[in-house]
Amino acid sequence: MTDEQKAAYVMAQAALLNAKIAAMVNANTFERPGDKKYTEADFDAVIQDFQVLNHNYLIGFFHST
């Protein structure tokens, strides 16, 4: 994978993460204050699903051949 392809992959993963978080925020917007569909733990879990965006992973990813 070229450096440009690696960068495109990371950008696509970041866009997907942002879209998922935005959808969760939107779903919570229409719930009553005590009845949120997604909790803080749910948001943390989504972020954990995207370990490709972890700083240390990215350093290794871009230094790999």
N, C-alpha and C positions, 0 to 999 in steps of 0.2 A: 504494500500500500504506500503510495507516495505521500509526502507531507501535506499536499493539497487535499488528497482523499481523506487523510486522517482528520484534518481540520473540518472538512465537510461533514464527516461522521460525528464529530463532537458537536458541531453546530446543530445538526439534525437531532441529536439526543437532547440538547438543551432546549430546542424548540418543542420537542415532544413533552419534556418535563414541564415546561411552562404551560402548555396546552392542558395537561392533566390537572395541574394546580389551579388554573383558571376555571376549569369545569367544576372542580370541587368547591371553589370559592363561590361560583355562581349558584351551585346547588344549595349552599348554605345561606345565600342571600334571601332565598324565598321561604326559608323555614322560620318558624317562631323562635324567639331568642333561646328558649330552653330546649328546643328540639332540633338542634343542628344535626344534619345528616353525617357530616364529617367532623371528627375531633382532631385535636393536635396530634395525637398518635397516628391517625390516618395520614396526615400530611407528612409526618416523619417517615412513615412506611414508604410513601411514594418516593421520597428523596433517597431512601436506602435502595430502592429498586434501580436507581440510576447511578450506580457506583462508578460508571465510566466517567462521571463528572467529578469524581474525587480528585483532589489536588495531586496526591501521590501517584495515583493511577495515571493521570495525564502526563506527569513528568516521565514515567516509564514508557508510556504509549508513544510519546513523541521522540524519545531517544532510541526506541527499538528500530530495527531495520526492516 
